[in-house]
Amino acid sequence: MRLRTLALLGLGMTSACASRAKSGDAVVQAGTTASTAADARCVAVADSVRASTAVSNLPIAVPRGRPAFPRPRGASPAEIQATFLVNPAGRAVAGTVVITGTTDPEFRRKMEDVVMRTAFRSPVVSGCPSWGRGEFQLRSEVRVETRTVRP
């Protein structure tokens, strides 16, 4: 799936450069070749990081902005954790989201939706965006306050 996305992006970039080349802009063509070489290098760097690094050792990808997390149902204290793989484009990879700390299927679905909609800042390796891992930890607490009432 990742390769298809990169191919689509490459086609869009190629068609835009081809339309500029028709106008006789040789500088754009030279820049495009350098850009394409840099893109190919970055793909190779990201692929080598992913191939040689265990998911648990990948650097953390930081979310852009603040995701709106769902609230777990019930009043019991809980620690819920979502872990997932983040691709170099800064998106969570479908099928890699693991949610622990709850058995509520509706909450799990909502939490996975938040993960998939969130954009991340991918870790940078050798000047290129690379693979990372995402982690969200939600902690809910129940506080009980007691007051002494004086007559």
C-alpha positions as CSV (number, residue, x, y, z in Angstrom):
1,M,0.0,0.0,0.0
2,R,2.8,2.4,0.8
3,L,4.4,1.8,-2.6
4,R,1.1,2.7,-4.3
5,T,0.9,6.0,-2.4
6,L,4.5,6.9,-3.3
7,A,3.7,6.0,-6.9
8,L,0.7,8.2,-7.0
9,L,2.6,11.1,-5.5
10,G,5.4,10.6,-8.0
11,L,2.9,10.6,-10.9
12,G,1.4,13.9,-9.7
13,M,4.8,15.4,-9.4
14,T,5.9,14.2,-12.9
15,S,2.8,15.5,-14.6
16,A,3.2,19.0,-13.0
17,C,6.9,19.0,-14.1
18,A,6.1,17.9,-17.6
19,S,3.6,20.7,-18.0
20,R,6.3,23.2,-16.9
21,A,8.9,21.6,-19.2
22,K,6.6,22.3,-22.2
23,S,7.0,26.0,-21.5
24,G,10.8,25.6,-22.0
25,D,11.8,25.9,-18.3
26,A,15.0,23.8,-18.2
27,V,15.8,24.8,-14.6
28,V,12.7,23.1,-13.4
29,Q,13.6,19.9,-15.2
30,A,17.1,19.8,-13.6
31,G,15.6,20.6,-10.2
32,T,13.1,17.8,-10.6
33,T,15.8,15.2,-11.3
34,A,17.6,16.2,-8.1
35,S,14.3,16.1,-6.2
36,T,13.5,12.7,-7.6
37,A,17.0,11.4,-6.6
38,A,16.5,12.9,-3.1
39,D,13.1,11.3,-2.8
40,A,14.5,7.9,-3.9
41,R,17.3,8.3,-1.3
42,C,14.7,9.0,1.4
43,V,12.6,6.0,0.5
44,A,15.7,3.8,0.7
45,V,16.7,5.3,4.1
46,A,13.1,4.8,5.5
47,D,13.0,1.3,4.2
48,S,16.3,0.4,5.7
49,V,15.3,1.8,9.1
50,R,12.0,-0.2,9.0
51,A,13.8,-3.4,8.0
52,S,16.6,-3.1,10.6
53,T,14.7,-1.8,13.6
54,A,12.2,-3.5,15.8
55,V,9.0,-1.6,16.2
56,S,9.6,-1.2,19.9
57,N,12.9,0.6,19.2
58,L,11.6,3.0,16.5
59,P,11.6,6.6,17.6
60,I,8.3,8.2,18.8
61,A,6.3,10.0,16.2
62,V,4.8,13.2,17.7
63,P,1.2,14.1,16.8
64,R,0.6,17.4,15.0
65,G,-1.9,19.3,17.1
66,R,-3.9,17.8,19.9
67,P,-6.2,14.8,19.1
68,A,-9.7,14.7,20.6
69,F,-9.8,11.5,22.5
70,P,-13.0,9.6,23.3
71,R,-14.0,9.2,26.9
72,P,-14.2,5.7,28.3
73,R,-17.6,4.7,29.7
74,G,-18.0,4.0,33.3
75,A,-16.4,5.5,36.4
76,S,-13.7,2.9,37.1
77,P,-10.1,4.1,37.0
78,A,-8.3,2.9,33.9
79,E,-5.1,3.2,31.9
80,I,-5.7,2.7,28.3
81,Q,-2.8,2.6,25.8
82,A,-2.8,2.7,22.0
83,T,0.4,1.7,20.1
84,F,0.8,1.8,16.4
85,L,3.3,2.2,13.5
86,V,3.6,5.6,11.8
87,N,4.8,5.7,8.1
88,P,7.2,8.3,6.8
89,A,4.3,10.4,5.5
90,G,3.2,10.9,9.1
91,R,0.1,8.6,9.1
92,A,-0.7,5.6,11.3
93,V,-0.6,2.3,9.4
94,A,-4.0,0.5,9.3
95,G,-3.8,-2.9,11.0
96,T,-1.0,-2.0,13.4
97,V,-3.1,-0.3,16.1
98,V,-3.1,-2.2,19.3
99,I,-5.3,-0.9,22.2
100,T,-4.9,-2.3,25.7
101,G,-6.7,-1.5,28.9
102,T,-10.3,-1.7,27.8
103,T,-12.7,-4.4,26.5
104,D,-15.3,-1.9,25.3
105,P,-15.6,-2.4,21.5
106,E,-17.2,1.0,20.9
107,F,-14.4,2.8,22.7
108,R,-11.8,0.7,20.9
109,R,-13.4,1.7,17.5
110,K,-13.5,5.4,18.5
111,M,-9.9,5.3,19.7
112,E,-8.7,3.6,16.5
113,D,-10.6,6.3,14.5
114,V,-8.7,9.0,16.4
115,V,-5.4,7.3,15.7
116,M,-6.1,6.9,12.0
117,R,-7.2,10.6,11.6
118,T,-4.2,12.0,13.4
119,A,-1.3,13.4,11.5
120,F,2.2,12.9,13.0
121,R,5.6,14.5,12.7
122,S,7.6,11.5,11.4
123,P,11.1,11.0,12.9
124,V,13.9,12.2,10.7
125,V,16.9,10.0,9.9
126,S,19.7,11.3,7.7
127,G,17.6,14.3,6.8
128,C,14.7,12.1,5.6
129,P,11.3,11.4,7.2
130,S,11.3,7.8,8.5
131,W,9.2,5.2,10.2
132,G,8.2,5.7,13.8
133,R,5.9,4.4,16.4
134,G,3.0,6.2,18.0
135,E,1.8,5.8,21.6
136,F,-1.2,7.3,23.3
137,Q,-1.8,6.8,27.0
138,L,-5.0,7.8,28.6
139,R,-5.5,7.7,32.3
140,S,-8.8,8.2,34.0
141,E,-9.0,8.6,37.8
142,V,-11.9,8.5,40.2
143,R,-11.5,11.0,43.0
144,V,-13.4,10.7,46.2
145,E,-13.5,13.7,48.4
146,T,-14.7,13.6,52.0
147,R,-15.8,16.6,53.9
148,T,-16.4,16.9,57.6
149,V,-19.6,18.7,58.3
150,R,-19.7,20.6,61.5
151,P,-23.0,21.1,63.2
